[in-house]
Amino acid sequence: MSLRLYNTLTRTKAEFTPIDAGNVRLYACGPTVYDRAHIGNARPVIVFDVLFRLLRHLYGHDRVKYVRNITDVDDKINARAAERGVSIRELTEWTAKDFRDDTSELGVLLPSVEPRATEHIVEMITLIEMLILRGHAYEAEGHVLFHVPSMPSYGRLANRTLDEMEAGARVDVAPYKRDAMDFVLWKPSEPSLPGWESPWGRGRPGWHIECSAMSWKHLGEVFDIHAGGIDLVFPHHENEIAQTCCAFGHDVMANVWMHNGFLQVEGEKMSKSLGNFVTIAELLHDWPGDVIRLAMLGTHYRQPINWTLRSLQDAEKALAAWFEAAGSGADARPAPAVLEALSDDLNTPQMIAELHQLRGQASRKALAGTLEFLGFRPKVFEDWRMATAPEPALPPDEIERLLAARLHARKAKNFAEADRIRDDLAAQGIIVKDGPEGSTWSVAR
C-alpha cells in the first residue's frame, strides 16, 4: 500500500518515499508554552498523531522518529511571566505540563522526542556561526540577522516573491538591517530576561532558529516530513528552510511539508474579543477527549474547519454506535479500507465513512481493532457517558422490576405485554436493549 501526501513545497500530492525506510523522520512544530493550549492548537496535535500512527504501521514502530518541540524561550513567555508575577521557568514548567496533560486526554501518542528550545542553545549558536561564515548572516549592534537576499530561492514554500512577502509581512524596521526582510537569529538580552553567552554577547535566540537547531540535532540536516499549521508557512517555515539550507548547503530541509488548515468557531475566527476562545482544558470539562478527537478528524486536515457544538454531538453519537457494535476483543490489524483512506493524504472523512461501513457489516473485531489503531478508547468514552448520564425518571429498582416483568412476559410468549412495558419505559426516556446476555437499560441523552 503506497502512501500519498500533499506537499506544500511542490503544491502536488505524490507518493511518499522516505530517505531511509528504516529511519522515517517527522518533525512538527509544538507549543510556545505561555498559556493553556486552545482548540486551534489541538488540530495539528491530533492530525499529525494520526500520521505518526500510520507511519508506524507502514514502516514499523521502532523505525519512525517523531519530534515535536517545546518553545520555552520567547517574548510572549517573558511578557506573561511578568504579568503573572512568576519566574519564566515556573511559567514554562507549568504550561508545558498543562499541554502534556491536555493533549494526552485527546488520545495522542507521546512523540519520540520532545526537545525544549532552551536545551539547544549550543546548536543554535553553531548554526548562526555557520551562516555568518557562509555569508548568509551578519552581526549588527549586538544582533545577528539572516540576510534574505543572499538566498535566491527564498519564498519558494510561501510561493511568493520578496516584494509580495514584504508587503504582506509585519516587517520590523531597524536601522541596522541591510534589507527590510532580514530577520533576527540572535538578539541582546537585558539582565532581567533569559540570556546566554555567545560570540555576540549575552543574548537569546530568535524564534525561527530554534526549530532549525532542534530538527538538525534530532533528525539530521535533511529529513522526511515537516508539519505544522498553515499559519506557520510564512514567515516561520520559510525562515527555517532558509537557515537550514544555507547553513548546510542543501536544496531542501525536509522533502515533504504538510500544513493543516485554519480553525473557526461556529463560523467565526476564534478570538478572546469575540468571546469564543476555547481551550482544550475547557472543552474537556464537557466532552471526553475521544469526542474532541473525532470531531477534529471530521474535516480533511488541509481544509478550514468550522468547530461547532453540532460536530461534537455528531461525534459522540458516532462513537457510541461504533463502540457498541465493536464490543470487546479487538483485531490488532486496522481495516484495509481505513488504511487505504488514510494513505490518500490522511483522508479522514473517508476514514469515518469506512468506519460506518464496518459497523454496518457487523465486523466486530475489525471495527474494534481499527478504533484502537486510531487512538479511540472505549473505556474512557463509556466512563464519561456513565458519569454524565441524566437521572432516570424512575427509581433503578423499579426499572429492574419492570424489566423482570417484561422478561417473564416474553418467556410466556406474551409479546404484546413485553412490547407495552418497553414502550412505557421509552416514553419516560429509558431505552431497553436486548442482547445475548439479557436486557440492559440506559437513559436517553
Buried (B, 14 or more C-beta within 10 A) or exposed (E): EEBBBBBBBEEEEBEBEBEEEEBBBBBBBBBBBBBBBBBBBBBBBBBBBBBBBBBBBBBEEEBBBBBBBBBBBBEEBBEBBEEEEBEBEEBBBBBBEBBBEBBEBBBBBEBBBBBBBBEBBEBBBBBBBBBBEEEBBBBBEBBBBBBBEBBEEBBBBBEBEBEEBBEEBEBEEEEEBEBEBBBBBBBBBEEEBBBBEBEBBBBBBBBBBBBBBBBBBBBBBBBBBBBBBBEBBBBBBBBBBBBBBBBBEEEBBBBBBBBBBBBBBEEEEBEEEEEBBBBBBBBBEEBBBBBBBBBBBBBBBBEEBBBBEEBBBBBBEBBBEBBEBBEEEBBEEBBEBBBBBBBBBBBBEBBBEBBBBBBEEEBBBBBBBBBBBBBBBBEBBBEBBEEEEEEBBBEEEEBEEBBEEBBEBBEEEEEEBBEEBBEEBEEEBBEBEEEEEEBEBBBEE
